[in-house]
């Protein structure tokens, strides 16, 4: 079964801030840069996006909490290894 994702979200996760950039099926771009402590606001922002949502987050030592927190909010999450992608 193939899913026609309506929103693709890239996540740049740092210890204190996170930047989420979403692109919808029409190519419209939406961004949110916010404190990582603002988990409710991040979830609310994700819930405004057209569904289904595909989220990609860069691999980092503290990515697990982010994945666990937002797994129920999106249809798919992938972890991207920036070093591997650059090669």
Residue pairs with C-beta under 8 A, 6 or more apart in sequence:
3 52
3 75
3 76
4 25
4 52
5 25
5 52
5 53
5 54
5 75
5 76
6 24
6 25
6 49
6 50
6 51
6 52
6 53
7 22
7 23
7 24
7 25
7 49
7 50
7 51
7 52
7 53
7 54
8 22
8 23
8 53
8 54
8 56
9 20
9 21
9 22
9 23
9 46
9 49
9 53
9 54
9 55
9 56
9 74
10 20
10 21
10 56
10 57
11 18
11 19
11 20
11 55
11 56
11 57
11 58
11 66
12 18
12 19
12 20
12 21
12 58
13 36
13 57
13 58
13 60
13 62
13 63
13 66
14 36
15 36
15 62
16 35
16 36
17 33
17 34
17 35
17 36
18 33
18 34
18 35
18 36
18 42
18 66
19 31
19 32
19 33
20 31
20 32
20 33
20 42
20 45
20 46
21 29
21 30
21 31
22 29
22 30
22 31
22 49
22 53
23 29
24 30
24 49
24 50
25 50
30 49
32 42
32 45
34 41
34 42
34 45
36 66
39 69
42 70
43 69
43 70
43 73
46 53
46 55
46 70
46 73
46 74
47 73
51 75
52 74
52 75
52 76
53 73
53 74
53 75
53 76
54 74
54 75
54 76
54 77
54 78
55 70
55 74
55 76
55 77
55 78
56 77
56 78
56 79
56 80
57 63
57 66
57 67
57 77
57 78
57 79
57 80
58 79
58 80
58 81
58 82
59 79
59 80
59 81
59 82
63 79
67 77
67 79
70 77
71 77
